[in-house]
Amino acid sequence: MSAFIVSRISAIWLFLVLATLASWEIGHGLGFQDHRASSAAIIAVAMLKVRFVIRDFMEIRHAPLAYRLVADLWAGGIAIGLAAMILFA
């Protein structure tokens, strides 16, 4: 049981839960006057979560470098595109 508590997957799961709570708090008025900035911050947190899920829960971490790069570029491209649409639209 103690091996489960200190495993990498458990630590990442805890990070994902905390990131979800942080993005929920950002969405409910934590420190941002402009709703566009808070939306961009929530998207950044969401894409960080997507990267962890892809890398660790979909087991891309040990895949060839090309697969990891494609996954990271996809997540980064989506995050930049969404943030740009929110901030500049």
ABEGO torsion letter per residue (X at the ends): XAAAAABAAAAAAAAAAAAAAAAAAAAAGBGBABAAAAAAAAAAAAAAAAAAAAAAAAGAAABBAAAAAAAAAAAAAAAAAAAAAAAAX
